[in-house]
Amino acid sequence: MRILKKKSRHGSESRIRELESTIYKLQEEINQLKKSNTNGASVVPFPLFIEIEKIDFLIFNTATGSITSYSDKLYVIPDIPLNINAFKALVHPDDALLIDVSVEKLKERPFIQQQARIISEKDGTKEMKPAEIVFFKNISENDLVIISIKDISQLAKQRKELVKTRERVEESDKLKSSILLNISHQIRTPLNSITGFSELLANSEYDSAKRKEYIEIIKQQSRRILGLIDDISEIAKLENGNIELTKIPCNLKLILKELLIGLNQQRTIKQKEQVDIKLDIPDNPGLEIMTDSGRLQQAILNIINYSLRYTQKGYIQFGYRFDEQTLKITFFVIDTSNGLTKDEQKVIFNKFSVIDTTDGKMEDPGLGLTISKNIIKSLGGKIWVESEEGKGNTFLFNIPFEPVPDNEHVDIENEIGHETTYQWPNKRILIVDDEEVNAMFLDAVLQGTSAQVIFAKNGNEAIELCKSISGIDLVLMDLKMPVMNGLKATQEIRKYNTKIPIIAQTALASEEDKHNCLKVGCNDIITKPIEVQELMLMINRYICD
């Protein structure tokens, strides 16, 4: 038997070579059977099982319409007389016409390749499987057509997965483009204000009151840009699953009161004095739970900041309730904003969703709510919103109650400090920073505290000063410096001085970065841009201790 070599439009050369090799083997078997057949019939009178790499072979006699099976495992249903119509019955009705078309086309071509859905039966269960069917014309005997059937279920599955992957990638690319455009807009808007008012400050015509107003606007817009940068970094970590939770005993009354103090300060900075912020918690010493207090506060704060942004007057009320039946804690934030439409409620927790503000402007609420959603999910809870246009919003989320072990407890109430001025006479603080402007800023911050300030420009200088000058009470250590970085310098200092407090100052804010700082011996970390009150409170805690 001779097979004409021709590359299929849909198949590969290796596939054709595989089929040819197998068909030659089949032809040898057929010839041997014919020699022993006294009737000289042109069709093999009984099934002969040959399976090579799960390929089924059928011999179809176009003159008599009969089919002989060379495999009894994959597709041939027992007890059914095999002929071309029976074979077509094994094919999905929508694909059956392909069989007739393929046989007809064999008059002009040496082989035809098709894909069709074939009924497969295994352990008494029938199912429809995608298959690759190749019809080969037997050149030596024109009446015979060899039909190759190969299960391509796995290939079809892989193709579907590839299509889905491609669609996800395309959707991701569109989303990334949209996000980049949105980020560009969110940065350019405050940057325009910073640039414009900076130029106005250079004009000597404005009085001190007006110049002070412009400086305050620049500071506000700078915070807005920094907040966006922090949010983008945070959302990337959360969505990649790179969030580390540090669960410690927490008193909910304490952490919510801490939030309230900070929010009242922020309310003044954001010129929202007309919006009252109220705390609504059960009248008891406070529920103690095991959780990541920092992440929990971050989730609540992001929601309140959203409400504060869109509430022009009235109040924002936040708090929690504990359900002893379900052992779940439900937190709430209620505001008197303009509320949300049904459509806005569906997308409010998505990245860069767009809402309609009270003055009719379309505005992006930012990433805060998306970050809160991811944090709450990592804490084992869920978040939702209840709202009605013109009647405000009620944001709710719950987390499971995790009790504090009996051997641990939380100090409450007296932990919240209100100190705003600091005096540290006879205290010596070492500032380690290679950037002169940063050192000048820290020096200015410490003016008026009566503390003595000394300086080092790199890690080597810091090590030598700590060795040569006795009585250094605290080190403010920058991490990224030439000659020797802050982490290495801290390690060296800890070899001979384990008591001196070292506060790392860094622009890196991930949990991994903080972990590395603490691992080498830093007592605490403050993130740039540095908030003055946060720094002063931190220094005071270590110096006083």
N, C-alpha and C positions, 0 to 999 in steps of 0.2 A: 504494500500500500504506500502511496506517495501523498504527502500533504504539502500543498502550496504554501510558501512562507509569505506572510503578509502581516504587517503590524496593524493591530486593531486600533481604531480611533480611540477607544475607551480602555483598552487593555495595555499591558506592557509586553515587551519582547520576551522577558523572562517567563511570564505567564504562558505565552504561546509555546515557548520551548518546552515548558513543563507538560503542557497538554499533548504536544506532539510525541514526546517520549512515552507518555502513558498510553496514547492511542496505538503506537507501534506495538507495545506489549500486548494490548488487547487484540490487535489484528493477528498477532502470532497465535494467541489462544484460539481465536475464531478459526483460523486456517487448520489448526490441529483438530479441532472439533469437527470441521467439515470433512476431513479425511476419514474420520471414523463414522461419519453419517452416511449410511447406504442410500438414503433417499435423495441426497444431494440438495437438500433444502438450503435456501439462501439466508435463512434465519436460524440463529442458535436456538435449539428446541428447549433448553432449560437454563435457568439463571446460573450464572457463574459469578461468584463474589470476588471482586478485586477492589481493594480500597487503598488509594495512595493519597496521603495528606488530606483525608476527609473529602475527596472528590468523588461524586457519584457519576456513573456512566450508564447511559441507556443507548441501545441500538434500535433505531427507528427504520422500518422498512417502508419506504414511500409507496411501493407497489401494493403491498397487502395492508398497510396501515397498522401493522403490529409493532410492539415495542418489547425489547428484551432488556431486563435489568442486569447490570453488572455490579450492583450494590444493593443491599437490603437493609441499610441502617437509617439513612437520613430522610429520604423523601418518599419512597415507594410504599404505598398503603397496601397491606396484605389483603388477599382475597378479592382483589379487584382485577378483572382482566385488563391487561395493559395494551392500550392502543392510543392513537394520537388524541382522541377525544377524552380518554381517561386521563392522559397526561395533562391536557388542558384543564381538566377538572381539578387538578392539583394546584393550578395557578389561580391567583386572585382574579375575579371576573373582569376587573378593569385592565388586567395585563394579558388576558387570554388571547386577544387579537394579535399580540406580538408573536405568538407561536406560529400562527398561520403566515404572517408576514415574513417571518424568518425563514420558514421552510420554502416559501415562494422565492425569496431572494437568493437561496442557495443555487438556483438554476443559473445565476450569473456570477456568483462569487464562491470561493473555496470554503469560506466560513463566515458565520454571522455571530456577533456577540451582542447579548441583551442583558438587561437587569430586570428581574420580575420578582414578585412575591409568591413564594411557594408554600403550600401546606406541608408542615412537618409534623410527624407523629412520634412521640416518645413516651413510653410507659402508659399508653392509652390516652394520652393528652395531645390534642391537636393544637397547633399554633401556626401563625403565618410568619414566615421568615424571609428576609430579603436574600436573593440568590443571584449569582452571576451564571448565566446560561450561554454556552457556546455551542453552536450547531456546526459540525464539520461534515463536509461532503466526502464520501469515500470515493476517491477517484477510480480505484480499480473496480468497484461495483457501484454503479450509479444509483441503484435503488436504495443503498444503505446510507443513512445519516447517523453519525455518532453525536450524541448529545452529552455535553459535560455540564454538570450542575455543581456549583460550589457555594457553600454557606458563607455569606458575607455579612452576617449579623453584627460581628464585632467591628468590621470595617464601617458599616452603616452607623453604628453607635458612635464610632470615633469621628465620623464626618459630622454627625449632629452636634457632638461636643465641640468640634472645631468651629462650626457655624455659630454656636452659642458663645464661644470664647471670642470669636471675631466681633459679634454684636456687642458683647460686654466691653471689649477694647474700644470699639468705635464710640459707644456711649460714654465710656470713661474719658476718651479724648475730647468729646464735645463738652462734657462736664468740666474738664480741666480748663479748656479754653474759656468757658463761661466764668469759672472761678477766677482765672487770671485777669480777665477783663474787669470783673467786679472788684478784685483786690486793687487793681490799678486805679479804679475810680475812688475807692475808699481811702487810698493813700493820697491821691492828688487833691482831693477836696480839702482836708486839713492842711496839707502842705502848701496849698495856695494861700490859705490864711496866714500861715507862719511866714511865708516869703513876703506877702504883702505888708503885714503889720511890722515885720522887721525893717523893711524899707521906710515905713512911716516913722519908726523910732529914730531913724537917722536925721529926720527933719527937726530942727531946733525950734520950729514955730509952735509946737504943741507944749502945753503946760504939763506940770508934773502929774496932775490927776489923770489927764488923758493918756500920758505915757504909761502910767501904772495900769490903766485899763487895757492898753494894748499888750503889755507884758503878760497880764493875766490871760488874755485870749491866746497868746502864743503858748503859754504853759498848758492850757486846756487842750489845745489842738495837738501838742506834742504828746500828751498823755493818751490822746485818742489813737495816734499812730502806734505808739508803744503797745497799747492794749490790743490793737489788731495784730501786730507781730506776735505777741504772746499767744493770742488765740489761734493763729495759724499753726504755730509750733505745737500747741497743745492738742489741736484737733488731729494733727498728723499722728502724734503718739497714740492717742486714744483709738483711732480707727485702725491702726496697725497692731493693736493689742499690746502696745508697749507701755501699759500702765501698771505701776506697782502699788499695791495697797498696803499700808502699814496700819494695822488695826491695834488700837490702844484703848484703855478705858476712857470713856468720854461722858461728861455730864451735859445733857442737851440744854438745860437751862443756862449753863455757863457759856457754851459756845454760841448760843443765840443772843445772849446779852452782849457778848463781845462783838458780834455782828452789828447789833443795834448801835453801839457806840461809834463804830467806824462809819456806819451808814449816815448817822446824823452829821458827821464831819463832811462826808461826801455830798450830802444834800446842800450844804452851804457852798461848797466849791462849785457844784453844778447849777447853782442859782435856782434851787427847787425848794426854797423855804416855805412856799405855799402848799407843799405836799407834806402831810403829816405821816411819819413812819411809826407804826405801832406794833408792839410785840404781844402776841396772845398765846400764852402757855399755861398749862395746868398749874393750879396753886398748890405746889408741893416742892420738896427740896430739889426736884429735878430727876428725870429718868436717866439712869446710867446704863450705857451700852458699850459694846466693843465695836468700834468702827474706825475708819480713817477720818479723823476730825477735819483735817485740812481739805480733803476732797469733798466731804459733806458740806463744809462751809462754802467751798468754791461753787458747788452746785446750787446752793440756796442763793448765794450772792449774785450769780449770773442771772437768775430769774428775777430777783429784786431790781437789779440794774436795768433789765429790760422794762419792767413796770415803771421804774422811775423815769426812764427815757420818754415813755409815751403817756405818762399821767401828768396832766397840766395843773390840776387842782384836785383837792380831796385828800385821799389817804392811801397808804399801802400798809396792809396788815399781814404779818407772817407769824407762823408758829407751828405747833405739831399737836397730834393726838395719838394716844396709844390704845390699840384695840387688844384687850387681853384674850379675846376669843380666838382671833386669827394670829396673834403674836406679830402684828405688823404695826410699824410706826408710819403714820401719814403726815407729811409736811404740806403746808399750804402757803400760798402767796396770793393775796386778794388785792386788786387795785381798782381804782375808779377811772380808768382810762376810757377811750372810746370803744373798747372791745374789738372783737375779731369776727369777720364773716365766716360762714361755714367752710368756704374754700381755703381761707387763710388758716383756719384751725388745722386743716389737713397737712399743711406744709410748714407750719411755724417752727417745727423742730429740725427742719432740713437746713443744709448749708445754704447760706445766701438766699433765703426765701425773700419774697418781696411782699410788703403789706401797704395798705392805703392808710395814710395818716389822717389826722383830724382836719388838716387843711387841704386835703385832696392830693397831696404829693405821694408818689410811689416811693417807698423807702425800704432799705435793707436793714433788718434788725441785727445783722452781724452773726457771729458764731457762738455767742454765749449760750443760747438755748440748746444748740447742737452739742456743745461741750457738756452741759448739764445732763442731757439725755444719755450720753455715753458714760459719764461718771456714775449716774444712778443705775444704769444697766450693769456696770461692773460691781456695784454694791449689792446686786441681786434684786433690784427694784424696777419700777416702770414709772413713767411720767405721762401726764395728759393735761389737757386744758378744757375748762368749761367756760363758755363765753357767749355773750349776746351783744350785738351791735348797740352801742350807746349805753350799755349797762356794765361795762368793765369786764375784767378777766379774773378767773380763779384757776391758778396753776396748782396742781396737786401731784405729789409723787410719794411712793411708799418704799420702805426698805424693811427687810426682815429684822426682828428683834433678836439680838445676840447678847445674852446676859454677861455681866462682868464676873469673873471668878471671885470666889469668896475672899481670897487672899490679896485682892487688889481693891483700891478705892480711889475716888477722885476728890481733890480739894476744890471747894466751890466758893463762890461769892467773892472772898477776899483776894482771889487771883486776878481780878480785873482791876488794873491800875488806872489812875487818872493823872499821873505826874506829867508835867509838861516842861518844867525847867530843871536843869541838872547842874550840880556843882561837884567837881571832883578835885579838890585841892590836894597837892602832894601826890597826885597820880601821874604816871608817865605812860604815854601811848605812842607806839611805834607804827608809823604809816609806811607800808612797803608797796610802792607803785612806780613803774618806769615812766608813766605819763604825767608830766608836770602839772597839766591842767587838772587831772584827777586829784593829785596830792594837794593842790591849792584849794580845791573844793572841800576836801575833807578837813583841811586846816581851818578853813572859814567856818565850817560847821561846828568845830570844836572850840572856836573862839568864845569866850565868856563862860567856859566851864571850869576855868582855873587849872586845867590839866596841862602838863608839859608835853609838847608834841615834838617828836624826832622823826627823821625821814631816812628811808633806804630806797635805792633805785632798782635793786634786783635781789634775788634770793641770797646770793653770796654776802652782800652787804648786811642783809637782815640777820644772817647767822652770826657774823662777826660782832654786830651791835648787841645781839642778845648774849653773847659770851662776854663782851667787854664792859657793858653797862649793867650794873646790878639794879634791881628794882623796876624793871619794865613790867607794867601792870597789865598791858593788853597789846596785842598785835592785830592790825588791820592788814591782811595779806592779800594782795592781788595775785591772781593765779597765772595769768599769761604775761610773762616778762622775759627779756633776753638774759643771757648768761646762765641763770638758773630760775626755773619757774616756781610758783608758789607751792605746788604740791611737794616737790623735791625739797624745798627749803623747810617746809613744815616737818617732813620726815627727819631731816637732819637736826632741827631744833629739838624734836621730841627725844632724841638720843641722850640729851643731857638736861633737858628741862621738860618735865611732864605736867607742870602745874600752870604755866602761863597760858591765859586764854588766847586763842587764835581764832579770829573771825575771817573767813574767806570772803572776798568780794569778787564776784564773777558775773559775766554776762551770760553764762550758761545756766540754764534753769531746769534741766531735766532731772528726774529722780536719780538716774545713773550718775550724773555729775555731782549731785549732792552726796550720794553714797560714797563716791571716790574721795571727796573732801573729808568726810567724817572718818573714812578708813585710814587716811594717812595721819590723822591726829587733830584736824580742825575741830573746834568746839561748836561752831555754828557757821551758817552761810547767809550772806545778804546779797541779793540779786540786783545788778545794775539794770536800769537807772535806780540809784539808791534813794529811797524815801527817808527824809531826814528824821522824822519822828520814830520810824521803825529802827533806824540805826542807833539813835540816842537811847531808846528803850533797851535795845540789845546790849549796848556797851554798859549801861547802868546796871543791868542784871549781873553781868560778869564781874564788873569792878566792885560792886557792892558785896557780892558773894565772896 
